[in-house]
Structures are given as structure tokens and as C-alpha cells.
Amino acid sequence: MEVLVNNKLYAVQPGTTVAALLQFIQLSSEKGVAIAINSQVIPKASWQEQLLQTADKVTIIRATQGG
């Protein structure tokens, strides 16, 4: 199945969780990362269980320091 992550298309297996997606795209789930699926913010506590669906639009935001 395909999901759109920050406007880039990825092919993932059915049953892929948010946490597994982060591993797949080699992005650590460190502090300062926020994820929304179809414009709905997903709490970090739910990343291990939240399953992705075909054509989901995933937005990943990373906080940066600076001013």
C-alpha cells in the first residue's frame, strides 16, 4: 500500500504502524517530533499501535533550535 509522507510517496506493508514507518524512513522517534495523519495529530503514546491506511497523508514535523 502507499502512503504520502511529507509529500513523498512510500510503499509500505499493510499493518504498518507509525513507529514502524519512522524506522522505515530512518527517522528516530526522539523528542521534538510530531506526527499527524490526515491532519489529525497522533499522540506519541499511540505510535506503536496506530496503523496506517492506504492513501494516508502523514505529516512529520521536527522541532529545531534557533531563532
C-alpha distances in whole Angstrom, upper triangle without the diagonal:
4,7,10,13,16,16,14,10,8,6,6,6,6,10,10,13,14,17,14,12,16,17,14,15,19,20,22,23,26,28,28,24,23,19,18,15,16,20,20,21,20,23,23,24,21,19,19,18,16,12,9,8,5,8,10,12,14,17,19,23,25,29,31,35,37,39
4,7,10,13,12,10,7,6,4,6,8,9,12,11,13,14,16,14,12,15,16,13,13,17,18,21,21,25,27,26,22,21,17,16,13,14,17,18,20,19,22,22,24,21,18,19,19,16,13,9,8,6,6,8,10,11,14,16,20,22,26,28,32,35,36
4,6,10,9,8,6,5,7,7,10,11,12,10,12,11,14,13,10,13,15,12,12,16,16,19,19,22,24,22,19,17,14,13,10,11,14,15,16,16,19,19,21,18,16,17,17,14,12,8,7,6,5,5,6,7,11,13,16,19,23,25,29,31,33
4,6,6,5,5,6,9,10,14,14,16,13,14,13,15,15,11,13,16,13,12,16,15,18,18,21,23,21,17,16,13,12,10,10,12,14,15,16,19,19,22,19,17,19,19,16,14,11,11,9,7,6,5,6,8,11,14,17,20,23,26,29,30
4,5,5,6,7,10,11,15,16,16,13,13,11,13,13,9,10,13,12,9,13,12,15,15,18,19,17,14,13,10,10,9,10,12,14,14,14,17,17,20,18,15,17,18,15,14,11,12,12,10,8,6,5,6,7,11,13,17,19,23,25,27
4,6,8,10,14,15,18,19,20,17,16,14,16,16,12,12,15,14,11,14,13,16,16,18,19,16,13,12,10,10,10,11,12,14,14,15,18,18,21,20,17,20,21,18,17,15,16,15,13,11,8,6,5,6,9,12,15,17,20,22,24
4,7,10,13,15,19,20,21,18,19,16,19,18,15,15,18,16,13,17,16,19,20,22,23,20,17,16,14,13,12,12,13,16,17,18,21,21,24,23,20,23,23,20,19,16,16,15,12,11,8,8,8,10,12,15,18,20,24,25,26
4,7,10,13,16,18,20,17,17,16,18,17,13,14,16,13,11,14,14,18,19,21,23,21,18,17,15,15,14,14,16,18,19,19,22,22,25,23,20,22,23,20,19,15,16,14,12,12,10,9,10,11,14,16,20,21,25,26,28
4,7,10,13,15,17,15,16,15,17,16,12,14,16,13,11,15,16,19,20,23,25,23,20,19,16,16,14,14,17,19,20,20,23,23,25,23,20,21,22,19,17,13,13,11,9,10,9,10,12,13,17,19,23,24,28,30,31
4,6,10,12,14,12,13,13,15,13,9,12,13,10,9,13,14,17,18,21,24,23,19,19,16,16,14,15,18,19,20,19,22,21,23,21,18,19,19,17,15,12,12,11,10,10,11,10,13,14,17,19,23,25,28,31,33
4,7,10,12,10,13,14,15,13,10,13,14,10,11,14,16,19,20,23,26,25,22,21,18,18,16,17,20,21,22,21,23,23,24,22,18,19,19,17,14,11,11,9,10,11,13,13,16,17,20,22,26,28,32,34,36
4,7,9,7,10,11,12,9,8,11,12,9,10,14,15,18,18,22,24,24,21,20,17,17,15,17,20,20,20,19,21,20,21,19,16,16,16,14,11,9,10,9,11,11,13,13,16,16,20,22,25,28,31,34,36
4,6,6,10,12,13,10,10,13,13,11,13,16,18,19,20,24,26,26,23,22,19,19,17,19,22,22,22,20,22,21,22,19,16,15,15,14,11,9,10,10,12,13,16,15,19,19,23,25,28,31,34,37,39
4,6,9,12,14,11,11,15,15,13,16,19,20,21,21,25,27,27,24,22,19,19,16,17,21,20,21,19,21,21,21,18,16,15,13,12,8,8,8,8,12,12,15,15,19,20,24,26,29,32,35,38,41
4,6,10,11,9,10,14,14,13,16,18,19,20,19,23,25,25,22,21,18,18,15,17,20,19,19,17,18,18,18,14,13,11,10,9,6,7,8,10,13,13,16,15,19,19,23,25,28,31,34,37,40
4,7,8,6,7,10,11,10,12,14,15,16,15,19,22,22,19,18,15,15,13,16,19,18,17,15,17,16,16,13,10,10,9,8,6,6,8,10,13,12,14,13,16,16,19,21,24,27,31,34,36
4,5,5,6,9,10,10,12,14,14,14,13,16,18,19,16,15,12,13,12,15,17,15,15,12,13,12,12,9,7,6,6,5,4,6,9,12,14,12,14,12,14,14,17,19,22,25,28,31,34
4,5,5,6,9,10,11,12,11,12,10,14,15,16,12,11,8,10,9,13,14,13,12,9,11,9,11,8,5,6,8,6,6,7,11,13,14,11,12,9,11,10,14,15,18,21,25,28,30
4,5,5,7,9,10,11,10,9,8,11,14,15,12,12,10,13,13,16,18,16,14,11,12,9,10,9,5,5,8,8,9,10,14,16,17,15,15,12,14,12,15,15,18,21,24,27,30
4,5,5,6,9,10,10,10,10,14,17,18,15,15,13,15,14,18,19,18,17,14,15,13,14,12,9,8,10,10,9,10,13,15,17,15,16,13,15,14,17,17,21,23,26,30,32
4,5,5,6,8,9,10,10,14,17,17,13,13,11,13,12,15,17,17,16,13,15,13,15,13,9,10,12,10,10,9,12,13,14,12,13,10,12,11,14,15,19,21,25,28,30
4,5,5,6,5,6,7,10,13,14,10,11,10,13,13,17,18,17,15,13,14,12,14,13,9,10,13,12,12,12,15,17,17,15,14,11,12,9,12,12,16,18,21,25,27
4,6,5,6,7,8,12,15,16,13,15,14,16,17,20,21,21,19,17,17,14,16,15,12,11,14,14,14,14,17,18,19,17,17,14,15,13,16,15,18,20,23,27,30
4,5,8,10,12,15,18,19,16,17,15,17,17,19,21,21,20,18,19,17,19,17,14,14,16,15,14,13,16,16,17,16,16,14,15,14,16,17,20,22,25,28,31
4,6,9,11,14,17,17,14,15,14,16,16,18,20,20,19,18,19,17,19,18,15,15,18,17,16,14,17,17,17,16,15,12,13,11,14,14,18,19,22,25,28
4,6,10,12,15,16,13,15,15,18,18,21,22,22,20,19,20,17,19,19,15,16,19,18,18,17,20,21,20,19,18,15,15,13,14,14,17,18,21,24,27
4,6,9,12,12,9,12,12,15,16,20,20,20,18,16,17,14,17,17,13,15,18,17,17,17,20,21,20,18,17,14,13,10,11,10,13,15,18,21,24
4,5,9,10,9,12,12,16,18,21,21,21,18,16,16,12,15,16,12,13,17,17,18,18,21,23,23,20,19,16,15,11,12,11,13,14,17,21,24
4,7,8,7,9,10,14,16,19,19,18,15,13,12,9,11,12,9,11,14,14,16,17,20,22,22,19,18,15,14,11,11,10,12,14,17,21,23
4,6,6,10,12,16,18,22,21,20,17,15,13,10,13,15,12,14,17,17,20,20,24,26,26,23,21,17,16,12,12,9,10,12,14,18,21
4,6,9,12,15,18,22,20,19,15,14,12,10,12,15,13,16,19,18,21,22,25,27,27,23,22,18,16,13,11,9,8,11,12,16,19
4,7,10,14,17,20,18,17,14,14,12,11,14,16,14,17,20,19,21,21,25,26,25,22,20,16,14,10,8,6,5,8,10,14,16
4,7,10,14,17,15,14,11,11,10,9,12,13,11,15,17,16,18,18,21,23,22,18,16,13,10,7,6,5,6,10,13,16,18
4,7,10,13,12,11,7,8,8,8,11,12,10,14,16,14,16,16,19,21,19,16,14,10,8,6,5,6,8,12,15,18,20
4,7,10,9,8,6,6,8,8,11,11,9,13,14,11,13,12,15,17,16,12,10,7,6,5,6,9,11,15,18,21,23
4,6,5,5,4,5,9,10,13,12,11,14,14,11,12,11,13,15,14,10,8,6,5,7,9,12,14,18,21,23,25
4,5,5,6,7,11,12,15,12,11,14,13,10,10,8,10,12,10,6,6,5,6,9,12,15,18,21,24,27,28
4,6,8,10,14,16,18,15,15,18,17,13,13,10,10,11,9,6,5,6,8,11,14,17,20,23,27,29,29
4,6,9,13,15,18,16,15,19,18,14,15,13,14,15,13,10,8,8,8,11,12,16,18,21,24,26,26
4,6,10,13,15,13,13,16,15,12,14,13,14,16,15,11,10,9,9,12,13,16,18,21,25,27,27
4,6,9,12,10,11,14,14,11,14,13,15,18,17,13,12,10,9,10,11,13,15,19,22,24,25
4,6,8,7,7,11,11,8,11,11,14,17,17,13,12,10,10,10,12,14,16,20,23,25,27
4,5,5,7,10,11,10,13,14,17,20,20,17,16,13,13,12,13,14,16,19,22,25,26
4,5,5,8,10,10,13,15,18,21,21,18,17,14,14,12,13,13,14,18,20,24,26
4,6,7,9,9,13,15,19,22,23,19,20,17,17,16,16,17,18,21,24,27,29
4,6,5,6,9,12,15,19,20,16,17,15,15,15,16,18,19,23,26,29,31
4,6,5,8,10,14,17,18,15,15,12,13,12,14,15,18,21,24,28,30
4,6,8,11,15,18,19,17,18,15,17,16,18,19,21,24,27,30,33
4,6,10,13,16,18,16,17,15,17,17,20,21,23,27,30,33,35
4,7,10,13,15,12,14,12,14,15,17,19,22,25,28,32,34
4,7,10,12,10,13,12,15,16,19,21,24,27,31,34,36
4,7,9,7,9,9,12,14,17,20,23,26,30,33,34
4,6,6,9,10,14,16,20,23,26,29,33,35,37
4,6,9,11,15,17,21,24,27,30,34,36,38
4,6,9,13,16,19,22,26,28,32,34,35
4,6,10,13,16,19,22,25,29,31,33
4,7,10,13,17,20,22,26,28,29
4,7,10,13,16,19,23,25,27
4,7,10,13,16,20,22,23
4,7,10,13,17,19,21
4,7,10,13,16,17
4,6,10,13,15
4,7,10,12
4,7,9
4,7
4
